[in-house]
């Protein structure tokens, strides 16, 4: 009479239900991990995009600063030249 009745058969049913629950939990965990990875990849992409944008703005600012500095140095050189010419004119007039 051993093995007859509902109990032995229900053991297999319960075992399959437990395995299905474990599979469901494992699947949910895998989906959650995948979503988390995708979210991290997305934010890494956003960071990289913003980093490139900031670097481009920094480069544009540095180029503008360089251009302005070159212009000012040319102006300063021109003003020194004019000052030297004026000083030379004054010295020439004073000698006469």
C-alpha positions in Angstrom: 0.0 0.0 0.0 3.0 2.2 0.1 3.0 5.0 -2.5 -0.8 4.9 -3.0 -3.0 7.9 -2.4 -2.8 11.6 -2.8 0.3 12.4 -0.6 3.0 10.9 -2.8 1.6 12.6 -5.9 1.1 15.9 -4.1 4.8 15.9 -3.1 5.7 16.1 -6.8 3.1 18.9 -7.4 4.4 20.9 -4.4 8.0 20.4 -5.6 7.1 21.7 -9.1 5.2 24.7 -7.6 8.3 25.5 -5.4 10.5 25.2 -8.5 8.2 27.5 -10.5 8.3 30.1 -7.7 12.0 29.9 -7.5 12.2 30.3 -11.3 9.8 33.3 -11.1 12.0 34.9 -8.4 15.2 34.2 -10.4 13.6 35.7 -13.5 12.4 38.8 -11.7 15.9 39.2 -10.2 17.4 38.9 -13.7 15.0 41.4 -15.2 15.7 43.8 -12.3 19.5 43.4 -12.8 19.1 44.0 -16.5 17.0 47.1 -16.0 19.5 48.4 -13.5 22.4 47.8 -15.9 20.5 49.6 -18.7 19.8 52.5 -16.5 23.5 52.8 -15.5 24.5 52.6 -19.1 22.0 55.4 -19.9 23.3 57.7 -17.2 26.9 56.9 -18.3 25.9 58.0 -21.8 24.3 61.2 -20.5 27.4 61.9 -18.4 29.7 61.4 -21.4 27.5 63.6 -23.6 27.4 66.4 -21.1 31.2 66.0 -20.5 31.8 66.5 -24.3 29.5 69.5 -24.3 31.4 71.1 -21.4 34.7 70.3 -23.0 33.6 71.9 -26.2 32.4 75.0 -24.4 35.7 75.2 -22.5 37.6 74.9 -25.7 35.6 77.7 -27.3 36.2 79.9 -24.2 39.9 79.1 -24.3 40.1 80.0 -28.0 38.2 83.3 -27.4 40.5 84.1 -24.5 43.6 83.4 -26.6 42.2 85.5 -29.5 41.5 88.4 -27.1 44.9 88.1 -25.5 46.6 88.2 -28.9 44.6 91.3 -29.8 45.5 93.0 -26.6 49.2 92.1 -26.9 49.2 93.6 -30.5 47.4 96.7 -29.2 49.9 97.0 -26.3 52.9 96.6 -28.8 51.3 99.2 -31.1 50.8 101.6 -28.1 54.4 101.1 -27.0 55.6 101.8 -30.6 53.4 105.0 -30.7 54.8 106.0 -27.3 58.4 105.5 -28.4 57.7 107.4 -31.6 56.1 110.3 -29.6 59.1 110.2 -27.2 61.5 110.3 -30.1 59.6 113.3 -31.6 59.8 115.1 -28.3 63.5 114.4 -28.0 64.1 115.5 -31.6 62.2 118.8 -31.0 64.1 119.4 -27.7 67.5 119.1 -29.5 66.6 121.8 -31.9 
